[in-house]
Amino acid sequence: MMKVLVNRARVHVAMRNKQEGSVLQGTVKANCIGIETRLELESDETPERVAAMVRNAENGCFTMQALLNPAPVTSTVTLNGTSLPVERAS
């Protein structure tokens, strides 16, 4: 673990989404069209150490890495203890 002293940290995250189709007609489709983050830090550390800390934090963040490098998703559904096949939209 890096020992980088941060006096203050503030993060802003914005997610832009789009939804098309109809829930009632079974054609609904949701999309994430972008995520923006802004990290504001105050520290007496050198910019190089702070940058290295941020880089390590982003590289070690499971959520960020899943968004940057999508992984296969496997889903199963059961209804009253029995497997329920659900067709997925392509």
LUMROKE-870032 format. One line per field, with one value per atom (N, C-alpha, C): residue number from 1; residue in one letter; chain; atom name; x, z, y. Coordinates in nm, 2 decimals, decimal comma. Each point is the difference from the previous one (the first is absolute). Layout:
resi = c(NUM ...)
resn = c(a ...)
chain = c(A ...)
name = c(CA ...)
X = c(X ...)
Z = c(Z ...)
Y = c(Y ...)
//
This chain:
resi = c(1 1 1 2 2 2 3 3 3 4 4 4 5 5 5 6 6 6 7 7 7 8 8 8 9 9 9 10 10 10 11 11 11 12 12 12 13 13 13 14 14 14 15 15 15 16 16 16 17 17 17 18 18 18 19 19 19 20 20 20 21 21 21 22 22 22 23 23 23 24 24 24 25 25 25 26 26 26 27 27 27 28 28 28 29 29 29 30 30 30 31 31 31 32 32 32 33 33 33 34 34 34 35 35 35 36 36 36 37 37 37 38 38 38 39 39 39 40 40 40 41 41 41 42 42 42 43 43 43 44 44 44 45 45 45 46 46 46 47 47 47 48 48 48 49 49 49 50 50 50 51 51 51 52 52 52 53 53 53 54 54 54 55 55 55 56 56 56 57 57 57 58 58 58 59 59 59 60 60 60 61 61 61 62 62 62 63 63 63 64 64 64 65 65 65 66 66 66 67 67 67 68 68 68 69 69 69 70 70 70 71 71 71 72 72 72 73 73 73 74 74 74 75 75 75 76 76 76 77 77 77 78 78 78 79 79 79 80 80 80 81 81 81 82 82 82 83 83 83 84 84 84 85 85 85 86 86 86 87 87 87 88 88 88 89 89 89 90 90 90)
resn = c(m m m m m m k k k v v v l l l v v v n n n r r r a a a r r r v v v h h h v v v a a a m m m r r r n n n k k k q q q e e e g g g s s s v v v l l l q q q g g g t t t v v v k k k a a a n n n c c c i i i g g g i i i e e e t t t r r r l l l e e e l l l e e e s s s d d d e e e t t t p p p e e e r r r v v v a a a a a a m m m v v v r r r n n n a a a e e e n n n g g g c c c f f f t t t m m m q q q a a a l l l l l l n n n p p p a a a p p p v v v t t t s s s t t t v v v t t t l l l n n n g g g t t t s s s l l l p p p v v v e e e r r r a a a s s s)
chain = c(A A A A A A A A A A A A A A A A A A A A A A A A A A A A A A A A A A A A A A A A A A A A A A A A A A A A A A A A A A A A A A A A A A A A A A A A A A A A A A A A A A A A A A A A A A A A A A A A A A A A A A A A A A A A A A A A A A A A A A A A A A A A A A A A A A A A A A A A A A A A A A A A A A A A A A A A A A A A A A A A A A A A A A A A A A A A A A A A A A A A A A A A A A A A A A A A A A A A A A A A A A A A A A A A A A A A A A A A A A A A A A A A A A A A A A A A A A A A A A A A A A A A A A A A A A A A A A A A A A A A A A A A A A A A A A)
name = c(N CA C N CA C N CA C N CA C N CA C N CA C N CA C N CA C N CA C N CA C N CA C N CA C N CA C N CA C N CA C N CA C N CA C N CA C N CA C N CA C N CA C N CA C N CA C N CA C N CA C N CA C N CA C N CA C N CA C N CA C N CA C N CA C N CA C N CA C N CA C N CA C N CA C N CA C N CA C N CA C N CA C N CA C N CA C N CA C N CA C N CA C N CA C N CA C N CA C N CA C N CA C N CA C N CA C N CA C N CA C N CA C N CA C N CA C N CA C N CA C N CA C N CA C N CA C N CA C N CA C N CA C N CA C N CA C N CA C N CA C N CA C N CA C N CA C N CA C N CA C N CA C N CA C N CA C N CA C N CA C N CA C N CA C N CA C N CA C N CA C N CA C N CA C N CA C N CA C N CA C)
X = c(0,08 -0,08 0,09 -0,04 0,08 -0,04 0,09 -0,03 0,01 -0,10 -0,01 -0,10 0,04 -0,08 -0,09 -0,13 -0,10 -0,08 0,01 -0,07 -0,15 -0,03 -0,14 -0,03 -0,11 -0,03 -0,15 -0,03 -0,14 -0,01 -0,11 -0,01 -0,14 -0,01 -0,13 -0,01 -0,11 -0,03 -0,13 0,01 -0,13 -0,01 -0,12 -0,02 -0,11 0,03 -0,10 -0,06 -0,13 -0,08 -0,10 -0,03 -0,11 -0,09 -0,13 -0,09 -0,09 -0,02 -0,09 -0,10 -0,10 -0,10 -0,11 -0,07 -0,12 0,01 -0,02 -0,01 -0,12 -0,12 -0,12 0,01 0,07 0,01 0,12 0,08 0,11 0,12 0,01 0,11 0,09 -0,01 0,09 0,14 0,09 0,14 0,07 0,08 0,07 0,15 0,06 0,14 0,07 0,12 0,09 0,08 -0,01 0,07 0,12 0,03 0,12 0,00 0,12 0,02 0,11 -0,02 0,11 0,03 0,13 0,04 0,09 -0,01 0,09 0,05 0,13 0,05 0,08 -0,04 0,07 0,07 0,13 0,09 0,08 0,02 0,09 0,10 0,13 0,11 0,13 0,08 0,14 0,10 -0,05 0,09 0,03 0,11 0,04 -0,11 -0,02 -0,09 0,02 0,13 0,03 -0,05 0,01 -0,05 -0,15 -0,07 -0,14 -0,05 0,06 -0,04 0,02 0,11 0,02 -0,11 -0,04 -0,10 -0,14 -0,03 -0,13 0,01 0,11 0,01 -0,02 0,07 -0,02 -0,14 -0,07 -0,14 -0,09 0,02 -0,08 0,03 0,12 0,04 -0,05 -0,02 -0,04 -0,15 -0,07 -0,15 -0,07 -0,07 -0,07 -0,11 -0,07 -0,11 0,05 0,11 0,05 0,05 0,07 0,06 -0,11 -0,11 -0,11 -0,06 -0,01 -0,05 0,09 0,13 0,10 0,03 -0,01 0,03 -0,12 -0,11 -0,12 0,03 -0,06 0,02 -0,14 0,01 -0,12 -0,09 -0,13 -0,10 -0,08 -0,01 -0,08 -0,12 -0,12 -0,12 -0,08 -0,05 -0,10 -0,12 -0,12 -0,12 -0,07 -0,05 -0,09 -0,13 -0,11 -0,13 -0,05 -0,03 -0,05 0,09 0,13 0,10 0,03 -0,07 0,02 0,07 0,09 0,06 -0,10 0,02 -0,09 0,08 -0,01 0,07 -0,06 0,09 -0,03 0,08 -0,06 0,07 0,06 0,12 0,07 0,00 -0,02 0,01 0,14 0,03 0,13 0,06)
Z = c(0,00 0,00 0,00 -0,08 0,00 0,11 0,06 0,11 -0,06 -0,05 -0,06 0,08 0,06 0,09 -0,09 0,01 -0,07 0,11 -0,01 0,10 -0,03 -0,13 -0,03 -0,14 -0,01 -0,13 -0,02 -0,13 -0,04 -0,14 -0,02 -0,13 -0,05 -0,12 -0,07 -0,11 -0,01 -0,10 -0,07 -0,13 -0,08 -0,10 -0,01 -0,10 -0,09 -0,13 -0,10 -0,06 0,01 -0,04 -0,11 -0,07 -0,11 0,01 -0,01 0,00 -0,12 -0,07 -0,12 0,02 -0,08 -0,01 0,11 0,02 0,09 0,10 0,13 0,09 -0,03 -0,03 -0,02 -0,12 -0,10 -0,13 0,01 0,11 0,01 -0,08 -0,05 -0,08 0,06 0,13 0,08 -0,01 -0,02 -0,01 0,07 0,10 0,07 -0,04 -0,02 -0,03 0,08 0,04 0,07 -0,12 -0,02 -0,11 0,04 0,13 0,05 0,15 0,06 0,14 0,01 0,08 0,02 0,15 0,03 0,14 0,01 0,11 0,03 0,15 0,02 0,13 0,04 0,11 0,05 0,12 0,00 0,12 0,05 0,13 0,06 0,08 -0,03 0,06 -0,01 0,10 0,00 -0,07 -0,04 -0,07 -0,14 -0,06 -0,13 -0,10 -0,11 -0,10 -0,06 -0,01 -0,04 0,09 0,13 0,10 0,00 -0,01 -0,01 -0,12 -0,12 -0,12 0,00 0,06 0,02 0,09 0,10 0,09 -0,08 -0,07 -0,08 -0,10 -0,07 -0,10 0,06 0,12 0,07 0,04 0,05 0,05 -0,12 -0,11 -0,12 -0,05 -0,01 -0,05 0,09 0,13 0,10 0,03 -0,07 0,02 -0,09 0,06 -0,07 -0,09 0,05 -0,07 -0,12 0,01 -0,11 -0,10 0,04 -0,10 -0,07 0,07 -0,07 -0,10 0,02 -0,10 -0,12 0,03 -0,10 -0,09 0,07 -0,06 0,03 -0,07 0,03 0,01 0,09 0,03 -0,04 -0,04 -0,03 0,13 -0,03 0,11 -0,02 0,11 -0,01 0,10 -0,05 0,09 0,00 0,12 0,01 0,07 -0,03 0,07 0,04 0,13 0,04 0,05 -0,02 0,04 0,09 0,12 0,09 0,01 -0,01 0,01 -0,13 -0,11 -0,13 -0,09 -0,09 -0,10 -0,09 -0,02 -0,09 -0,12 -0,12 -0,11 -0,04 -0,02 -0,04 -0,12 -0,11 -0,12 0,02 -0,03 0,01 -0,13 0,00 -0,12 -0,05 -0,13 -0,05 0,00)
Y = c(-0,12 0,12 0,12 0,10 0,13 0,08 0,07 0,09 0,14 0,05 0,13 0,08 0,11 0,08 0,09 -0,01 0,08 0,08 0,13 0,08 0,01 0,00 0,01 -0,06 -0,07 -0,06 0,01 0,03 0,01 -0,06 -0,08 -0,06 0,03 0,02 0,03 -0,11 -0,07 -0,10 0,03 0,01 0,02 -0,12 -0,05 -0,11 0,04 -0,01 0,04 -0,13 -0,01 -0,12 0,03 -0,10 0,01 -0,12 0,02 -0,11 0,01 -0,11 -0,01 -0,10 0,00 -0,11 0,02 -0,11 0,00 -0,12 0,03 -0,10 -0,09 0,07 -0,07 -0,09 0,04 -0,08 -0,10 0,01 -0,09 0,03 0,13 0,04 0,10 0,01 0,10 -0,04 0,10 -0,02 0,12 -0,03 0,11 -0,01 0,12 0,01 0,11 -0,03 0,10 0,06 0,13 0,06 0,07 0,01 0,06 0,02 -0,01 0,03 0,10 0,10 0,10 0,01 0,00 0,02 0,12 0,07 0,11 -0,02 -0,02 -0,02 0,13 0,06 0,12 -0,03 0,01 -0,03 0,12 0,00 0,09 -0,08 0,02 -0,07 0,07 -0,02 0,06 -0,09 -0,12 -0,09 0,05 -0,06 0,04 -0,04 0,07 -0,04 -0,14 -0,04 -0,13 -0,11 0,02 -0,10 0,00 0,11 0,00 -0,06 0,03 -0,07 -0,15 -0,04 -0,15 -0,06 0,07 -0,05 -0,01 0,10 0,00 -0,11 -0,02 -0,10 -0,14 -0,02 -0,13 -0,02 0,10 -0,01 -0,03 0,06 -0,03 -0,14 -0,04 -0,13 -0,11 0,03 -0,10 0,01 0,08 0,02 -0,10 -0,10 -0,10 0,06 0,10 0,06 0,08 0,08 0,07 -0,09 -0,11 -0,09 -0,08 -0,03 -0,07 0,09 0,13 0,09 0,02 0,01 0,02 -0,13 -0,11 -0,13 -0,10 0,02 -0,08 -0,15 -0,06 -0,14 -0,07 -0,13 -0,07 -0,01 0,01 -0,01 -0,13 -0,07 -0,13 0,02 -0,02 0,02 -0,13 -0,03 -0,11 0,05 -0,05 0,04 -0,12 0,00 -0,11 0,06 -0,07 0,03 -0,11 0,03 -0,10 -0,12 0,02 -0,10 -0,08 0,04 -0,07 0,10 -0,05 0,08 0,07 0,13 0,07 0,05 -0,05 0,05 0,14 0,09 0,14 0,03 0,03 0,04 0,14 0,02 0,12 0,07 0,13 0,08 0,01 0,00 0,00 0,14)
//
